[in-house]
Amino acid sequence: MKHIFTLLIIFALALGSGLAQDSFSSSSEATLITNVSVYPNPSHTGDFSVKFLINSPQDRLQIKVYNLIGREVYSNQAKASQGQFKTSFSLQSLPKGFYMLEVTIGDKRITRRLAFS
């Protein structure tokens, strides 16, 4: 949670300076998870889809969404088979704003910014 909170602070500062990017990644994620896309982003309805390619067999993956103060607002687990993965989720019940999507498979983690406008 400490890393997520730090990431969210950095993201919030980048937003204020106009330097925010759609993704934060590390070189270690590239071998396991590739071709990540989140759409529509921004979403006017609060409905999002995420898809990516899992490059080696895994047991489970976890998808979480956090608000910008670090509170988890959505969580889901799924089977992480090798190949294309796609899922959809809704943030319609939440206030419009920015959120952080986190996908975790094993010890690999990717994050993406979500905009609900």
Biopython code that builds the backbone (N, CA, C, O; Angstrom):
import numpy as np
from Bio.PDB.StructureBuilder import StructureBuilder

atoms = [
    (1, "MET", "N", (0.821, -1.185, 0.000)),
    (1, "MET", "CA", (0.000, 0.000, 0.000)),
    (1, "MET", "C", (0.867, 1.252, 0.000)),
    (1, "MET", "O", (0.487, 2.275, -0.569)),
    (2, "LYS", "N", (2.049, 1.169, 0.648)),
    (2, "LYS", "CA", (2.943, 2.309, 0.700)),
    (2, "LYS", "C", (3.356, 2.738, -0.706)),
    (2, "LYS", "O", (3.411, 3.932, -0.999)),
    (3, "HIS", "N", (3.650, 1.759, -1.586)),
    (3, "HIS", "CA", (4.068, 2.069, -2.952)),
    (3, "HIS", "C", (2.933, 2.715, -3.739)),
    (3, "HIS", "O", (3.153, 3.640, -4.521)),
    (4, "ILE", "N", (1.725, 2.221, -3.526)),
    (4, "ILE", "CA", (0.572, 2.790, -4.228)),
    (4, "ILE", "C", (0.355, 4.223, -3.798)),
    (4, "ILE", "O", (0.112, 5.098, -4.630)),
    (5, "PHE", "N", (0.443, 4.470, -2.486)),
    (5, "PHE", "CA", (0.237, 5.819, -1.983)),
    (5, "PHE", "C", (1.295, 6.760, -2.547)),
    (5, "PHE", "O", (0.982, 7.882, -2.944)),
    (6, "THR", "N", (2.548, 6.307, -2.583)),
    (6, "THR", "CA", (3.618, 7.115, -3.161)),
    (6, "THR", "C", (3.341, 7.398, -4.632)),
    (6, "THR", "O", (3.517, 8.526, -5.094)),
    (7, "LEU", "N", (2.911, 6.382, -5.366)),
    (7, "LEU", "CA", (2.585, 6.555, -6.773)),
    (7, "LEU", "C", (1.455, 7.561, -6.948)),
    (7, "LEU", "O", (1.495, 8.392, -7.856)),
    (8, "LEU", "N", (0.458, 7.489, -6.091)),
    (8, "LEU", "CA", (-0.671, 8.406, -6.187)),
    (8, "LEU", "C", (-0.248, 9.836, -5.896)),
    (8, "LEU", "O", (-0.731, 10.763, -6.546)),
    (9, "ILE", "N", (0.645, 10.032, -4.933)),
    (9, "ILE", "CA", (1.143, 11.377, -4.647)),
    (9, "ILE", "C", (1.904, 11.916, -5.853)),
    (9, "ILE", "O", (1.699, 13.060, -6.260)),
    (10, "ILE", "N", (2.773, 11.099, -6.418)),
    (10, "ILE", "CA", (3.522, 11.522, -7.612)),
    (10, "ILE", "C", (2.557, 11.853, -8.741)),
    (10, "ILE", "O", (2.732, 12.852, -9.438)),
    (11, "PHE", "N", (1.549, 11.024, -8.921)),
    (11, "PHE", "CA", (0.568, 11.254, -9.969)),
    (11, "PHE", "C", (-0.181, 12.555, -9.739)),
    (11, "PHE", "O", (-0.389, 13.323, -10.678)),
    (12, "ALA", "N", (-0.590, 12.812, -8.503)),
    (12, "ALA", "CA", (-1.316, 14.038, -8.189)),
    (12, "ALA", "C", (-0.447, 15.261, -8.459)),
    (12, "ALA", "O", (-0.936, 16.262, -8.984)),
    (13, "LEU", "N", (0.834, 15.193, -8.106)),
    (13, "LEU", "CA", (1.738, 16.301, -8.379)),
    (13, "LEU", "C", (1.927, 16.493, -9.882)),
    (13, "LEU", "O", (1.976, 17.626, -10.362)),
    (14, "ALA", "N", (2.031, 15.406, -10.612)),
    (14, "ALA", "CA", (2.194, 15.494, -12.065)),
    (14, "ALA", "C", (0.950, 16.084, -12.710)),
    (14, "ALA", "O", (1.050, 16.858, -13.662)),
    (15, "LEU", "N", (-0.220, 15.725, -12.197)),
    (15, "LEU", "CA", (-1.460, 16.291, -12.733)),
    (15, "LEU", "C", (-1.458, 17.795, -12.596)),
    (15, "LEU", "O", (-1.814, 18.516, -13.527)),
    (16, "GLY", "N", (-1.053, 18.264, -11.428)),
    (16, "GLY", "CA", (-1.026, 19.700, -11.178)),
    (16, "GLY", "C", (-0.044, 20.428, -12.070)),
    (16, "GLY", "O", (-0.253, 21.595, -12.402)),
    (17, "SER", "N", (1.030, 19.750, -12.464)),
    (17, "SER", "CA", (2.037, 20.386, -13.301)),
    (17, "SER", "C", (1.808, 20.134, -14.782)),
    (17, "SER", "O", (2.535, 20.661, -15.625)),
    (18, "GLY", "N", (0.796, 19.327, -15.104)),
    (18, "GLY", "CA", (0.524, 19.026, -16.505)),
    (18, "GLY", "C", (1.433, 17.960, -17.084)),
    (18, "GLY", "O", (1.447, 17.762, -18.299)),
    (19, "LEU", "N", (2.196, 17.264, -16.244)),
    (19, "LEU", "CA", (3.139, 16.268, -16.738)),
    (19, "LEU", "C", (2.623, 14.845, -16.645)),
    (19, "LEU", "O", (3.356, 13.906, -16.959)),
    (20, "ALA", "N", (1.387, 14.661, -16.225)),
    (20, "ALA", "CA", (0.859, 13.300, -16.018)),
    (20, "ALA", "C", (0.858, 12.518, -17.319)),
    (20, "ALA", "O", (0.550, 13.053, -18.384)),
    (21, "GLN", "N", (1.205, 11.246, -17.215)),
    (21, "GLN", "CA", (1.172, 10.350, -18.343)),
    (21, "GLN", "C", (0.109, 9.308, -18.098)),
    (21, "GLN", "O", (-0.363, 9.157, -16.971)),
    (22, "ASP", "N", (-0.278, 8.586, -19.132)),
    (22, "ASP", "CA", (-1.303, 7.567, -18.993)),
    (22, "ASP", "C", (-0.797, 6.302, -18.341)),
    (22, "ASP", "O", (-1.606, 5.478, -17.912)),
    (23, "SER", "N", (0.496, 6.113, -18.247)),
    (23, "SER", "CA", (0.967, 4.848, -17.696)),
    (23, "SER", "C", (2.264, 5.037, -16.939)),
    (23, "SER", "O", (3.052, 5.944, -17.210)),
    (24, "PHE", "N", (2.452, 4.155, -15.990)),
    (24, "PHE", "CA", (3.695, 4.035, -15.265)),
    (24, "PHE", "C", (4.079, 2.575, -15.417)),
    (24, "PHE", "O", (3.262, 1.691, -15.161)),
    (25, "SER", "N", (5.293, 2.314, -15.825)),
    (25, "SER", "CA", (5.662, 0.921, -16.034)),
    (25, "SER", "C", (7.117, 0.707, -15.675)),
    (25, "SER", "O", (7.900, 1.650, -15.570)),
    (26, "SER", "N", (7.452, -0.532, -15.493)),
    (26, "SER", "CA", (8.836, -0.896, -15.230)),
    (26, "SER", "C", (9.265, -1.907, -16.281)),
    (26, "SER", "O", (8.424, -2.524, -16.935)),
    (27, "SER", "N", (10.557, -2.078, -16.444)),
    (27, "SER", "CA", (11.038, -3.023, -17.449)),
    (27, "SER", "C", (10.655, -4.452, -17.096)),
    (27, "SER", "O", (10.543, -5.291, -17.989)),
    (28, "SER", "N", (10.449, -4.754, -15.803)),
    (28, "SER", "CA", (10.116, -6.120, -15.419)),
    (28, "SER", "C", (8.715, -6.518, -15.841)),
    (28, "SER", "O", (8.440, -7.709, -15.987)),
    (29, "GLU", "N", (7.810, -5.550, -16.043)),
    (29, "GLU", "CA", (6.454, -5.907, -16.460)),
    (29, "GLU", "C", (6.407, -6.316, -17.922)),
    (29, "GLU", "O", (5.510, -7.057, -18.326)),
    (30, "ALA", "N", (7.350, -5.851, -18.715)),
    (30, "ALA", "CA", (7.286, -6.047, -20.161)),
    (30, "ALA", "C", (7.316, -7.515, -20.558)),
    (30, "ALA", "O", (6.752, -7.870, -21.593)),
    (31, "THR", "N", (7.941, -8.366, -19.789)),
    (31, "THR", "CA", (8.030, -9.768, -20.157)),
    (31, "THR", "C", (6.769, -10.549, -19.829)),
    (31, "THR", "O", (6.524, -11.591, -20.437)),
    (32, "LEU", "N", (5.962, -10.079, -18.887)),
    (32, "LEU", "CA", (4.774, -10.805, -18.457)),
    (32, "LEU", "C", (3.488, -10.214, -19.025)),
    (32, "LEU", "O", (2.617, -10.960, -19.473)),
    (33, "ILE", "N", (3.356, -8.910, -19.015)),
    (33, "ILE", "CA", (2.131, -8.231, -19.444)),
    (33, "ILE", "C", (2.487, -7.229, -20.536)),
    (33, "ILE", "O", (3.329, -6.355, -20.329)),
    (34, "THR", "N", (1.849, -7.354, -21.697)),
    (34, "THR", "CA", (2.112, -6.419, -22.794)),
    (34, "THR", "C", (0.797, -5.983, -23.427)),
    (34, "THR", "O", (-0.265, -6.524, -23.117)),
    (35, "ASN", "N", (0.880, -5.011, -24.306)),
    (35, "ASN", "CA", (-0.259, -4.513, -25.083)),
    (35, "ASN", "C", (-1.448, -4.119, -24.195)),
    (35, "ASN", "O", (-2.587, -4.499, -24.467)),
    (36, "VAL", "N", (-1.176, -3.369, -23.151)),
    (36, "VAL", "CA", (-2.225, -2.957, -22.218)),
    (36, "VAL", "C", (-3.009, -1.795, -22.816)),
    (36, "VAL", "O", (-2.432, -0.814, -23.287)),
    (37, "SER", "N", (-4.340, -1.923, -22.790)),
    (37, "SER", "CA", (-5.176, -0.793, -23.198)),
    (37, "SER", "C", (-6.385, -0.704, -22.269)),
    (37, "SER", "O", (-6.958, -1.714, -21.862)),
    (38, "VAL", "N", (-6.750, 0.523, -21.951)),
    (38, "VAL", "CA", (-7.917, 0.827, -21.125)),
    (38, "VAL", "C", (-8.785, 1.766, -21.947)),
    (38, "VAL", "O", (-8.305, 2.786, -22.443)),
    (39, "TYR", "N", (-10.050, 1.431, -22.093)),
    (39, "TYR", "CA", (-10.923, 2.236, -22.934)),
    (39, "TYR", "C", (-12.366, 2.160, -22.468)),
    (39, "TYR", "O", (-12.712, 1.181, -21.808)),
    (40, "PRO", "N", (-13.219, 3.105, -22.757)),
    (40, "PRO", "CA", (-12.806, 4.441, -23.188)),
    (40, "PRO", "C", (-12.120, 5.145, -22.029)),
    (40, "PRO", "O", (-12.459, 4.911, -20.869)),
    (41, "ASN", "N", (-11.195, 5.973, -22.325)),
    (41, "ASN", "CA", (-10.480, 6.713, -21.298)),
    (41, "ASN", "C", (-10.069, 8.062, -21.862)),
    (41, "ASN", "O", (-9.077, 8.152, -22.586)),
    (42, "PRO", "N", (-10.815, 9.106, -21.543)),
    (42, "PRO", "CA", (-11.777, 9.205, -20.434)),
    (42, "PRO", "C", (-13.118, 8.551, -20.769)),
    (42, "PRO", "O", (-13.492, 8.396, -21.932)),
    (43, "SER", "N", (-13.825, 8.175, -19.700)),
    (43, "SER", "CA", (-15.161, 7.608, -19.825)),
    (43, "SER", "C", (-16.170, 8.620, -19.297)),
    (43, "SER", "O", (-15.987, 9.185, -18.219)),
    (44, "HIS", "N", (-17.230, 8.843, -20.056)),
    (44, "HIS", "CA", (-18.280, 9.772, -19.621)),
    (44, "HIS", "C", (-19.367, 9.043, -18.843)),
    (44, "HIS", "O", (-20.188, 9.679, -18.182)),
    (45, "THR", "N", (-19.382, 7.703, -18.916)),
    (45, "THR", "CA", (-20.400, 6.913, -18.223)),
    (45, "THR", "C", (-19.866, 6.226, -16.964)),
    (45, "THR", "O", (-20.648, 5.787, -16.121)),
    (46, "GLY", "N", (-18.549, 6.133, -16.834)),
    (46, "GLY", "CA", (-17.946, 5.414, -15.721)),
    (46, "GLY", "C", (-17.678, 3.955, -16.028)),
    (46, "GLY", "O", (-17.181, 3.225, -15.171)),
    (47, "ASP", "N", (-18.001, 3.516, -17.239)),
    (47, "ASP", "CA", (-17.742, 2.136, -17.661)),
    (47, "ASP", "C", (-16.394, 2.067, -18.373)),
    (47, "ASP", "O", (-16.110, 2.866, -19.266)),
    (48, "PHE", "N", (-15.569, 1.104, -17.967)),
    (48, "PHE", "CA", (-14.239, 0.937, -18.538)),
    (48, "PHE", "C", (-14.034, -0.518, -18.939)),
    (48, "PHE", "O", (-14.628, -1.423, -18.354)),
    (49, "SER", "N", (-13.197, -0.733, -19.931)),
    (49, "SER", "CA", (-12.725, -2.062, -20.300)),
    (49, "SER", "C", (-11.205, -2.015, -20.273)),
    (49, "SER", "O", (-10.593, -0.995, -20.591)),
    (50, "VAL", "N", (-10.613, -3.132, -19.891)),
    (50, "VAL", "CA", (-9.158, -3.240, -19.898)),
    (50, "VAL", "C", (-8.802, -4.545, -20.582)),
    (50, "VAL", "O", (-9.429, -5.578, -20.345)),
    (51, "LYS", "N", (-7.783, -4.488, -21.438)),
    (51, "LYS", "CA", (-7.306, -5.717, -22.069)),
    (51, "LYS", "C", (-5.789, -5.672, -22.164)),
    (51, "LYS", "O", (-5.185, -4.605, -22.273)),
    (52, "PHE", "N", (-5.193, -6.851, -22.121)),
    (52, "PHE", "CA", (-3.743, -6.974, -22.224)),
    (52, "PHE", "C", (-3.401, -8.413, -22.558)),
    (52, "PHE", "O", (-4.251, -9.301, -22.508)),
    (53, "LEU", "N", (-2.152, -8.622, -22.895)),
    (53, "LEU", "CA", (-1.638, -9.935, -23.246)),
    (53, "LEU", "C", (-0.788, -10.461, -22.100)),
    (53, "LEU", "O", (0.134, -9.788, -21.638)),
    (54, "ILE", "N", (-1.104, -11.669, -21.644)),
    (54, "ILE", "CA", (-0.314, -12.343, -20.607)),
    (54, "ILE", "C", (0.614, -13.310, -21.336)),
    (54, "ILE", "O", (0.154, -14.221, -22.023)),
    (55, "ASN", "N", (1.923, -13.108, -21.183)),
    (55, "ASN", "CA", (2.902, -13.835, -21.989)),
    (55, "ASN", "C", (3.393, -15.145, -21.400)),
    (55, "ASN", "O", (4.138, -15.863, -22.067)),
    (56, "SER", "N", (3.007, -15.484, -20.180)),
    (56, "SER", "CA", (3.374, -16.787, -19.610)),
    (56, "SER", "C", (2.265, -17.231, -18.658)),
    (56, "SER", "O", (1.577, -16.393, -18.075)),
    (57, "PRO", "N", (2.090, -18.533, -18.497)),
    (57, "PRO", "CA", (0.994, -19.027, -17.660)),
    (57, "PRO", "C", (1.087, -18.515, -16.217)),
    (57, "PRO", "O", (2.162, -18.509, -15.618)),
    (58, "GLN", "N", (-0.044, -18.091, -15.679)),
    (58, "GLN", "CA", (-0.141, -17.601, -14.313)),
    (58, "GLN", "C", (-1.417, -18.159, -13.692)),
    (58, "GLN", "O", (-2.336, -18.562, -14.406)),
    (59, "ASP", "N", (-1.473, -18.182, -12.359)),
    (59, "ASP", "CA", (-2.667, -18.691, -11.694)),
    (59, "ASP", "C", (-3.785, -17.657, -11.638)),
    (59, "ASP", "O", (-4.885, -17.902, -12.133)),
    (60, "ARG", "N", (-3.511, -16.516, -11.043)),
    (60, "ARG", "CA", (-4.557, -15.523, -10.814)),
    (60, "ARG", "C", (-4.020, -14.130, -11.085)),
    (60, "ARG", "O", (-2.814, -13.885, -11.055)),
    (61, "LEU", "N", (-4.942, -13.236, -11.348)),
    (61, "LEU", "CA", (-4.594, -11.830, -11.440)),
    (61, "LEU", "C", (-5.589, -11.052, -10.600)),
    (61, "LEU", "O", (-6.699, -11.517, -10.337)),
    (62, "GLN", "N", (-5.184, -9.875, -10.188)),
    (62, "GLN", "CA", (-6.046, -9.026, -9.391)),
    (62, "GLN", "C", (-6.111, -7.647, -10.028)),
    (62, "GLN", "O", (-5.093, -7.081, -10.427)),
    (63, "ILE", "N", (-7.323, -7.118, -10.116)),
    (63, "ILE", "CA", (-7.553, -5.788, -10.653)),
    (63, "ILE", "C", (-8.132, -4.940, -9.542)),
    (63, "ILE", "O", (-9.133, -5.306, -8.927)),
    (64, "LYS", "N", (-7.497, -3.800, -9.285)),
    (64, "LYS", "CA", (-7.980, -2.876, -8.265)),
    (64, "LYS", "C", (-8.014, -1.467, -8.843)),
    (64, "LYS", "O", (-7.237, -1.120, -9.732)),
    (65, "VAL", "N", (-8.931, -0.670, -8.318)),
    (65, "VAL", "CA", (-9.002, 0.743, -8.670)),
    (65, "VAL", "C", (-8.958, 1.524, -7.367)),
    (65, "VAL", "O", (-9.640, 1.185, -6.400)),
    (66, "TYR", "N", (-8.137, 2.585, -7.355)),
    (66, "TYR", "CA", (-7.977, 3.441, -6.187)),
    (66, "TYR", "C", (-8.369, 4.870, -6.540)),
    (66, "TYR", "O", (-8.153, 5.325, -7.663)),
    (67, "ASN", "N", (-8.951, 5.575, -5.566)),
    (67, "ASN", "CA", (-9.155, 7.005, -5.771)),
    (67, "ASN", "C", (-7.825, 7.705, -5.488)),
    (67, "ASN", "O", (-6.860, 7.047, -5.099)),
    (68, "LEU", "N", (-7.757, 8.995, -5.672)),
    (68, "LEU", "CA", (-6.472, 9.687, -5.558)),
    (68, "LEU", "C", (-6.001, 9.892, -4.132)),
    (68, "LEU", "O", (-4.904, 10.411, -3.924)),
    (69, "ILE", "N", (-6.793, 9.500, -3.138)),
    (69, "ILE", "CA", (-6.281, 9.519, -1.766)),
    (69, "ILE", "C", (-5.851, 8.121, -1.329)),
    (69, "ILE", "O", (-5.505, 7.908, -0.167)),
    (70, "GLY", "N", (-5.874, 7.174, -2.257)),
    (70, "GLY", "CA", (-5.356, 5.838, -1.999)),
    (70, "GLY", "C", (-6.371, 4.829, -1.496)),
    (70, "GLY", "O", (-5.996, 3.711, -1.140)),
    (71, "ARG", "N", (-7.642, 5.191, -1.456)),
    (71, "ARG", "CA", (-8.681, 4.258, -1.002)),
    (71, "ARG", "C", (-9.089, 3.338, -2.147)),
    (71, "ARG", "O", (-9.379, 3.794, -3.252)),
    (72, "GLU", "N", (-9.107, 2.038, -1.868)),
    (72, "GLU", "CA", (-9.541, 1.070, -2.865)),
    (72, "GLU", "C", (-11.046, 1.218, -3.080)),
    (72, "GLU", "O", (-11.822, 1.172, -2.126)),
    (73, "VAL", "N", (-11.455, 1.396, -4.340)),
    (73, "VAL", "CA", (-12.877, 1.585, -4.648)),
    (73, "VAL", "C", (-13.438, 0.462, -5.509)),
    (73, "VAL", "O", (-14.650, 0.384, -5.709)),
    (74, "TYR", "N", (-12.571, -0.407, -6.019)),
    (74, "TYR", "CA", (-13.002, -1.546, -6.824)),
    (74, "TYR", "C", (-11.937, -2.625, -6.732)),
    (74, "TYR", "O", (-10.743, -2.326, -6.709)),
    (75, "SER", "N", (-12.368, -3.882, -6.679)),
    (75, "SER", "CA", (-11.430, -4.994, -6.652)),
    (75, "SER", "C", (-12.071, -6.214, -7.299)),
    (75, "SER", "O", (-13.259, -6.476, -7.112)),
    (76, "ASN", "N", (-11.274, -6.956, -8.061)),
    (76, "ASN", "CA", (-11.762, -8.174, -8.692)),
    (76, "ASN", "C", (-10.572, -9.095, -8.941)),
    (76, "ASN", "O", (-9.479, -8.636, -9.273)),
    (77, "GLN", "N", (-10.793, -10.398, -8.776)),
    (77, "GLN", "CA", (-9.779, -11.395, -9.095)),
    (77, "GLN", "C", (-10.278, -12.243, -10.247)),
    (77, "GLN", "O", (-11.481, -12.448, -10.408)),
    (78, "ALA", "N", (-9.337, -12.737, -11.050)),
    (78, "ALA", "CA", (-9.705, -13.571, -12.195)),
    (78, "ALA", "C", (-8.593, -14.577, -12.464)),
    (78, "ALA", "O", (-7.464, -14.417, -12.000)),
    (79, "LYS", "N", (-8.931, -15.605, -13.214)),
    (79, "LYS", "CA", (-7.937, -16.584, -13.660)),
    (79, "LYS", "C", (-7.066, -15.913, -14.718)),
    (79, "LYS", "O", (-7.573, -15.225, -15.604)),
    (80, "ALA", "N", (-5.778, -16.114, -14.624)),
    (80, "ALA", "CA", (-4.831, -15.458, -15.519)),
    (80, "ALA", "C", (-4.193, -16.467, -16.457)),
    (80, "ALA", "O", (-3.032, -16.833, -16.269)),
    (81, "SER", "N", (-4.918, -16.917, -17.449)),
    (81, "SER", "CA", (-4.366, -17.841, -18.431)),
    (81, "SER", "C", (-3.464, -17.089, -19.397)),
    (81, "SER", "O", (-3.614, -15.884, -19.597)),
    (82, "GLN", "N", (-2.537, -17.809, -19.987)),
    (82, "GLN", "CA", (-1.673, -17.203, -20.996)),
    (82, "GLN", "C", (-2.515, -16.788, -22.187)),
    (82, "GLN", "O", (-3.419, -17.516, -22.596)),
    (83, "GLY", "N", (-2.222, -15.615, -22.747)),
    (83, "GLY", "CA", (-2.951, -15.122, -23.910)),
    (83, "GLY", "C", (-3.670, -13.825, -23.601)),
    (83, "GLY", "O", (-3.350, -13.143, -22.627)),
    (84, "GLN", "N", (-4.645, -13.488, -24.435)),
    (84, "GLN", "CA", (-5.390, -12.232, -24.324)),
    (84, "GLN", "C", (-6.331, -12.272, -23.117)),
    (84, "GLN", "O", (-7.049, -13.251, -22.914)),
    (85, "PHE", "N", (-6.321, -11.203, -22.323)),
    (85, "PHE", "CA", (-7.241, -11.066, -21.202)),
    (85, "PHE", "C", (-8.044, -9.782, -21.399)),
    (85, "PHE", "O", (-7.495, -8.745, -21.770)),
    (86, "LYS", "N", (-9.350, -9.866, -21.146)),
    (86, "LYS", "CA", (-10.202, -8.678, -21.265)),
    (86, "LYS", "C", (-11.279, -8.741, -20.191)),
    (86, "LYS", "O", (-11.864, -9.794, -19.937)),
    (87, "THR", "N", (-11.529, -7.591, -19.565)),
    (87, "THR", "CA", (-12.607, -7.485, -18.593)),
    (87, "THR", "C", (-13.157, -6.066, -18.616)),
    (87, "THR", "O", (-12.507, -5.145, -19.111)),
    (88, "SER", "N", (-14.348, -5.900, -18.081)),
    (88, "SER", "CA", (-14.984, -4.593, -17.979)),
    (88, "SER", "C", (-15.421, -4.367, -16.548)),
    (88, "SER", "O", (-15.682, -5.321, -15.814)),
    (89, "PHE", "N", (-15.504, -3.111, -16.148)),
    (89, "PHE", "CA", (-15.978, -2.761, -14.815)),
    (89, "PHE", "C", (-16.582, -1.368, -14.868)),
    (89, "PHE", "O", (-16.368, -0.618, -15.820)),
    (90, "SER", "N", (-17.340, -1.034, -13.830)),
    (90, "SER", "CA", (-18.041, 0.243, -13.799)),
    (90, "SER", "C", (-17.700, 1.017, -12.533)),
    (90, "SER", "O", (-17.627, 0.453, -11.441)),
    (91, "LEU", "N", (-17.497, 2.302, -12.697)),
    (91, "LEU", "CA", (-17.307, 3.219, -11.577)),
    (91, "LEU", "C", (-18.474, 4.203, -11.500)),
    (91, "LEU", "O", (-18.347, 5.271, -10.902)),
    (92, "GLN", "N", (-19.616, 3.845, -12.106)),
    (92, "GLN", "CA", (-20.763, 4.742, -12.193)),
    (92, "GLN", "C", (-21.228, 5.258, -10.834)),
    (92, "GLN", "O", (-21.722, 6.382, -10.744)),
    (93, "SER", "N", (-21.080, 4.464, -9.783)),
    (93, "SER", "CA", (-21.560, 4.869, -8.461)),
    (93, "SER", "C", (-20.595, 5.811, -7.741)),
    (93, "SER", "O", (-20.887, 6.274, -6.638)),
    (94, "LEU", "N", (-19.455, 6.095, -8.358)),
    (94, "LEU", "CA", (-18.437, 6.941, -7.737)),
    (94, "LEU", "C", (-18.460, 8.349, -8.319)),
    (94, "LEU", "O", (-18.968, 8.556, -9.421)),
    (95, "PRO", "N", (-17.918, 9.312, -7.592)),
    (95, "PRO", "CA", (-17.848, 10.676, -8.122)),
    (95, "PRO", "C", (-16.942, 10.737, -9.360)),
    (95, "PRO", "O", (-15.986, 9.971, -9.472)),
    (96, "LYS", "N", (-17.246, 11.637, -10.267)),
    (96, "LYS", "CA", (-16.377, 11.833, -11.426)),
    (96, "LYS", "C", (-15.031, 12.354, -10.956)),
    (96, "LYS", "O", (-14.942, 13.096, -9.977)),
    (97, "GLY", "N", (-13.988, 11.955, -11.667)),
    (97, "GLY", "CA", (-12.642, 12.377, -11.301)),
    (97, "GLY", "C", (-11.613, 11.408, -11.836)),
    (97, "GLY", "O", (-11.887, 10.618, -12.739)),
    (98, "PHE", "N", (-10.415, 11.481, -11.261)),
    (98, "PHE", "CA", (-9.318, 10.615, -11.673)),
    (98, "PHE", "C", (-9.166, 9.462, -10.691)),
    (98, "PHE", "O", (-9.353, 9.623, -9.485)),
    (99, "TYR", "N", (-8.820, 8.289, -11.236)),
    (99, "TYR", "CA", (-8.619, 7.082, -10.462)),
    (99, "TYR", "C", (-7.377, 6.378, -10.992)),
    (99, "TYR", "O", (-6.908, 6.678, -12.090)),
    (100, "MET", "N", (-6.848, 5.446, -10.214)),
    (100, "MET", "CA", (-5.702, 4.656, -10.644)),
    (100, "MET", "C", (-6.111, 3.196, -10.729)),
    (100, "MET", "O", (-6.631, 2.628, -9.770)),
    (101, "LEU", "N", (-5.870, 2.596, -11.888)),
    (101, "LEU", "CA", (-6.105, 1.173, -12.112)),
    (101, "LEU", "C", (-4.806, 0.439, -11.821)),
    (101, "LEU", "O", (-3.739, 0.853, -12.274)),
    (102, "GLU", "N", (-4.893, -0.648, -11.066)),
    (102, "GLU", "CA", (-3.723, -1.463, -10.774)),
    (102, "GLU", "C", (-4.040, -2.908, -11.143)),
    (102, "GLU", "O", (-5.036, -3.468, -10.683)),
    (103, "VAL", "N", (-3.196, -3.504, -11.968)),
    (103, "VAL", "CA", (-3.317, -4.916, -12.328)),
    (103, "VAL", "C", (-2.093, -5.626, -11.765)),
    (103, "VAL", "O", (-0.958, -5.236, -12.039)),
    (104, "THR", "N", (-2.333, -6.674, -10.974)),
    (104, "THR", "CA", (-1.245, -7.425, -10.355)),
    (104, "THR", "C", (-1.335, -8.884, -10.784)),
    (104, "THR", "O", (-2.385, -9.518, -10.671)),
    (105, "ILE", "N", (-0.218, -9.402, -11.278)),
    (105, "ILE", "CA", (-0.079, -10.825, -11.606)),
    (105, "ILE", "C", (1.224, -11.268, -10.963)),
    (105, "ILE", "O", (2.303, -10.798, -11.325)),
    (106, "GLY", "N", (1.110, -12.181, -10.004)),
    (106, "GLY", "CA", (2.310, -12.597, -9.273)),
    (106, "GLY", "C", (2.923, -11.400, -8.577)),
    (106, "GLY", "O", (2.243, -10.703, -7.824)),
    (107, "ASP", "N", (4.210, -11.152, -8.821)),
    (107, "ASP", "CA", (4.859, -9.990, -8.218)),
    (107, "ASP", "C", (4.992, -8.824, -9.197)),
    (107, "ASP", "O", (5.680, -7.846, -8.904)),
    (108, "LYS", "N", (4.344, -8.920, -10.352)),
    (108, "LYS", "CA", (4.375, -7.854, -11.357)),
    (108, "LYS", "C", (3.124, -6.986, -11.228)),
    (108, "LYS", "O", (2.024, -7.488, -10.997)),
    (109, "ARG", "N", (3.313, -5.692, -11.380)),
    (109, "ARG", "CA", (2.205, -4.755, -11.207)),
    (109, "ARG", "C", (2.296, -3.658, -12.260)),
    (109, "ARG", "O", (3.371, -3.116, -12.518)),
    (110, "ILE", "N", (1.166, -3.341, -12.860)),
    (110, "ILE", "CA", (1.095, -2.203, -13.763)),
    (110, "ILE", "C", (0.006, -1.272, -13.264)),
    (110, "ILE", "O", (-0.947, -1.714, -12.621)),
    (111, "THR", "N", (0.140, -0.006, -13.552)),
    (111, "THR", "CA", (-0.879, 0.968, -13.182)),
    (111, "THR", "C", (-1.186, 1.848, -14.382)),
    (111, "THR", "O", (-0.335, 2.101, -15.235)),
    (112, "ARG", "N", (-2.403, 2.293, -14.419)),
    (112, "ARG", "CA", (-2.857, 3.209, -15.468)),
    (112, "ARG", "C", (-3.803, 4.225, -14.851)),
    (112, "ARG", "O", (-4.525, 3.934, -13.898)),
    (113, "ARG", "N", (-3.781, 5.403, -15.408)),
    (113, "ARG", "CA", (-4.690, 6.462, -14.959)),
    (113, "ARG", "C", (-6.043, 6.274, -15.624)),
    (113, "ARG", "O", (-6.120, 5.975, -16.816)),
    (114, "LEU", "N", (-7.111, 6.450, -14.851)),
    (114, "LEU", "CA", (-8.478, 6.423, -15.377)),
    (114, "LEU", "C", (-9.094, 7.809, -15.179)),
    (114, "LEU", "O", (-8.918, 8.432, -14.132)),
    (115, "ALA", "N", (-9.806, 8.276, -16.180)),
    (115, "ALA", "CA", (-10.510, 9.552, -16.071)),
    (115, "ALA", "C", (-11.982, 9.317, -16.276)),
    (115, "ALA", "O", (-12.402, 8.845, -17.332)),
    (116, "PHE", "N", (-12.774, 9.645, -15.269)),
    (116, "PHE", "CA", (-14.235, 9.554, -15.315)),
    (116, "PHE", "C", (-14.733, 10.982, -15.316)),
    (116, "PHE", "O", (-14.699, 11.673, -14.298)),
    (117, "SER", "N", (-15.207, 11.422, -16.504)),
    (117, "SER", "CA", (-15.584, 12.842, -16.628)),
    (117, "SER", "C", (-17.041, 13.022, -16.986)),
    (117, "SER", "O", (-17.507, 14.153, -17.125)),
]
sb = StructureBuilder()
sb.init_structure("model")
sb.init_model(0)
sb.init_chain("A")
sb.init_seg("    ")
for serial, (resi, resn, name, xyz) in enumerate(atoms, 1):
    if name == "N":
        sb.init_residue(resn, " ", resi, " ")
    sb.init_atom(name, np.array(xyz, "f"), 0.0, 1.0, " ", f" {name:<3s}", serial, name[0])
structure = sb.get_structure()
